[in-house]
Amino acid sequence: MKKRFMFATMMVAMCSTALFTSCGEEEALEGSVEEQFKFGELTAIANPDGTIDISGHIATNTKLKEFALYNEDGSIAYDFLEANDQVKTKNKELDENGKAVKDKFFELDIKSTGKLPVAIYTLRIKTKKAGTFEEGIGEAYKFMVGTGANDTLGSQISLRDKKCFKLGDFYNTEDGSLKNAAYANSIEIYLTSDLKIASAKGLKVATTTNDVRSQEEADAIKAALADAKVYEANKCVITTTDCIATYNIEVIDANAVWLSGVRINSKGTLKIDTSAAFN
């Protein structure tokens, strides 16, 4: 009798253990949802006042732990989690513990608001588990530029390529024709005789008595040059070559300067949109 009782007790214990394990496995299986996260279409949008906005497209089925634009010193320049109502609303709809949720998935276009200055930034996004995205925005530049009276340094400037050109680099001095269209197409600004920055469209191309070019040829050269909007108040340039840059002029002498600043152009997954400045 005693043996039968012990056998029955063992059977009950074994069945109880099997039932508990089965329920646990079932719950784990139901709660196990693969995290999905994707961020793309990163764009720096140039505003007509010389500032920028950052935009992109995000798709995820889990909460975002971090979504911010950081300054060089690590401080937050813009927090999308706090400033973007769409992101905040969708985050609340997802599982509060941050796990991926089976039937919850959102896609939305986001854009910063508040007119960010042109600077060096890092955009960083992290989900609660494993999804990450990081992209550097902007880089420093510095090179020498001359005025039209400088014998060695060019006054025509390409911020996109961080180079300066003399007139002879892109047009034939003998017959006045366009010699290098690629160089001309990259030139957005020039250094004036009083050491200021101006749009390349302001370069003097009209014919003179000593110029072998016809007016038509002169106009063709001017049309080949790129364009720029120069904002002296905040020392910023926006170009038709999809470049956004700050600038600082350090005078070397009457005919030469150091041109420096921060330049943002298409790099990695980052694209530039300067169309608003020229509409």
C-alpha positions in Angstrom: 0.0 0.0 0.0 2.8 2.3 0.9 4.6 1.6 -2.4 1.4 2.4 -4.3 1.0 5.7 -2.5 4.6 6.7 -3.3 4.2 5.8 -6.9 1.0 7.9 -7.2 2.8 10.8 -5.6 5.7 10.6 -8.0 3.3 10.5 -11.0 1.5 13.6 -9.8 4.7 15.5 -9.3 6.0 14.5 -12.8 2.7 15.6 -14.4 2.8 18.9 -12.6 6.3 19.6 -13.7 5.6 18.7 -17.3 2.5 21.0 -17.3 4.5 24.0 -15.8 7.3 23.6 -18.4 4.8 23.4 -21.2 3.0 26.6 -20.2 6.3 28.4 -19.8 7.5 27.4 -23.2 4.2 28.4 -24.8 4.4 31.8 -23.2 7.9 32.3 -24.3 7.0 31.3 -27.8 4.1 33.7 -28.0 6.1 36.6 -26.6 9.1 36.1 -28.9 8.8 38.5 -31.8 11.7 39.5 -33.9 12.6 43.1 -33.6 12.4 45.1 -36.8 14.1 48.4 -37.3 15.1 50.5 -40.3 16.1 54.1 -40.8 16.8 55.7 -44.2 16.4 58.6 -46.5 18.6 60.8 -44.2 18.5 64.3 -45.6 19.9 67.7 -44.5 17.5 70.3 -45.8 18.9 73.8 -46.3 16.5 76.5 -45.2 16.4 79.9 -47.0 17.9 81.6 -44.0 21.1 79.5 -43.9 20.0 77.0 -41.3 19.2 73.3 -41.7 16.7 70.7 -40.8 17.3 66.9 -40.6 14.8 64.5 -42.0 14.4 60.8 -42.6 12.1 57.7 -42.7 11.8 55.3 -39.8 10.1 51.9 -39.6 10.1 49.7 -36.4 7.9 47.4 -34.3 9.7 48.2 -31.1 10.2 51.3 -28.9 13.0 53.7 -29.5 15.4 54.1 -26.6 17.5 56.9 -28.2 16.9 59.2 -31.2 18.9 62.3 -31.1 21.3 64.6 -32.9 24.4 65.3 -31.0 26.9 68.2 -31.1 30.7 67.6 -31.3 31.0 67.9 -27.5 28.4 65.1 -27.0 25.6 67.4 -25.9 22.2 67.0 -27.5 21.5 69.4 -30.3 18.0 68.0 -31.0 16.1 65.2 -29.3 13.6 63.6 -31.7 12.0 61.5 -28.9 11.1 64.7 -27.0 10.4 67.0 -29.9 8.6 64.8 -32.4 4.9 64.1 -31.4 4.6 61.3 -33.9 7.5 59.4 -32.5 6.2 60.0 -28.9 2.7 58.8 -29.8 3.9 55.7 -31.6 6.3 54.8 -28.8 3.4 54.8 -26.4 1.5 52.4 -28.6 4.3 49.8 -28.4 4.9 47.4 -25.6 5.9 49.4 -22.4 8.8 47.0 -21.7 10.4 47.8 -25.0 10.0 44.4 -26.6 9.0 43.9 -30.2 5.2 43.6 -30.5 3.6 41.1 -32.9 0.8 43.3 -34.2 2.3 46.7 -33.8 4.5 48.3 -36.5 4.8 51.9 -37.6 6.4 53.8 -40.4 6.7 57.6 -40.5 8.7 60.4 -42.0 10.3 62.6 -39.4 11.9 66.1 -39.6 13.5 68.3 -37.0 12.0 71.7 -36.4 13.8 74.7 -34.9 16.4 75.8 -37.5 19.6 74.0 -36.6 22.9 75.9 -37.3 25.3 74.4 -39.8 27.7 72.4 -37.7 29.3 69.0 -37.1 26.7 66.5 -35.7 26.2 62.8 -35.1 22.7 61.3 -35.5 22.2 58.3 -33.3 19.2 56.0 -33.0 18.8 52.9 -30.8 16.0 50.6 -30.0 15.4 48.8 -26.7 17.2 45.7 -28.0 19.6 45.7 -30.9 18.6 48.1 -33.6 21.1 50.9 -34.2 21.8 53.7 -36.7 24.5 56.2 -36.6 25.7 58.8 -39.1 28.2 61.7 -39.0 27.0 65.0 -40.5 29.4 67.7 -41.5 33.2 68.1 -41.6 35.7 70.9 -41.1 37.5 72.4 -44.1 40.3 75.0 -44.6 42.3 76.1 -47.7 43.9 79.2 -49.2 42.2 81.5 -51.7 43.4 84.5 -53.6 41.8 87.6 -55.2 41.8 88.2 -58.9 45.1 90.1 -58.4 46.8 87.1 -56.9 49.4 85.5 -59.3 49.3 82.0 -57.8 46.0 81.4 -56.0 42.6 81.4 -57.8 39.7 83.5 -56.6 36.9 81.2 -58.0 35.9 78.7 -55.3 34.4 75.2 -55.2 33.1 74.5 -51.6 31.9 71.1 -52.8 35.5 70.1 -53.8 37.3 72.4 -51.3 39.4 73.9 -54.1 40.0 77.3 -55.7 40.5 78.0 -59.5 42.1 80.6 -61.6 40.2 81.8 -64.7 42.7 79.9 -66.9 41.8 76.7 -65.3 38.4 76.5 -66.8 38.4 78.8 -69.9 40.9 79.4 -72.7 42.6 82.7 -72.4 43.6 82.7 -76.1 40.1 82.4 -77.7 37.8 83.0 -74.7 36.1 79.6 -75.0 35.1 77.3 -72.1 38.0 74.9 -71.5 36.8 72.7 -68.6 33.1 72.6 -68.0 33.5 70.3 -65.0 35.6 72.9 -63.2 33.2 75.6 -64.1 30.2 73.6 -62.9 31.8 73.1 -59.5 32.5 76.8 -58.9 29.8 78.3 -56.6 31.5 81.5 -55.1 34.4 83.8 -55.5 36.6 86.0 -53.4 36.1 89.7 -54.2 38.8 92.3 -54.3 37.7 93.6 -50.9 38.1 90.0 -49.4 34.4 89.1 -49.2 32.5 86.1 -50.5 30.0 86.4 -53.3 28.0 84.1 -55.6 29.9 83.0 -58.8 27.0 84.4 -60.8 28.3 87.8 -59.9 31.6 87.3 -61.7 32.2 89.9 -64.4 32.0 88.1 -67.8 31.0 91.0 -70.1 33.2 91.4 -73.1 35.6 94.3 -73.3 37.6 95.8 -76.2 40.5 93.5 -75.3 38.4 90.4 -74.9 38.2 88.0 -77.8 34.9 86.5 -76.6 31.6 87.4 -78.1 28.8 88.3 -75.6 27.3 85.0 -76.4 30.5 83.1 -75.4 30.8 85.2 -72.2 27.2 84.5 -71.2 27.8 80.7 -71.9 30.7 80.7 -69.4 28.7 82.5 -66.8 25.8 80.0 -67.3 28.2 77.1 -66.7 29.1 78.4 -63.2 27.2 77.1 -60.2 25.3 79.5 -57.9 25.2 80.2 -54.2 23.2 82.1 -51.6 25.6 83.9 -49.2 24.3 84.8 -45.8 26.7 87.3 -44.2 24.8 87.5 -41.0 25.4 83.9 -40.0 28.4 83.4 -42.3 26.8 80.6 -44.2 26.7 79.5 -47.9 24.1 77.3 -49.6 25.0 76.2 -53.1 23.4 74.6 -56.2 26.0 71.9 -56.0 24.2 70.5 -52.9 26.6 71.9 -50.4 25.8 73.8 -47.1 28.8 75.5 -45.4 29.8 78.0 -42.8 32.7 80.2 -43.7 35.3 82.3 -42.0 37.9 84.6 -43.7 41.3 84.9 -42.1 43.3 87.6 -44.0 46.9 86.7 -45.0 47.6 89.8 -47.0 45.8 92.2 -49.4 45.4 89.4 -52.1 45.1 86.1 -50.1 43.0 84.6 -47.3 42.4 81.4 -45.4 38.9 80.2 -46.0 37.6 77.8 -43.4 34.4 76.5 -41.8 32.1 73.5 -41.6 30.8 71.9 -44.8 27.9 69.5 -45.1 27.5 67.6 -48.4 26.2 64.3 -49.6 28.2 61.5 -47.9 27.3 58.0 -46.8 23.6 57.7 -46.5 23.2 61.5 -46.1 21.7 63.5 -49.0 21.5 67.3 -49.3 18.5 69.3 -50.4 19.2 72.9 -51.1 16.2 73.5 -53.4 14.3 75.7 -51.0 17.1 78.3 -51.0 16.8 78.8 -54.7 13.0 78.7 -55.2 
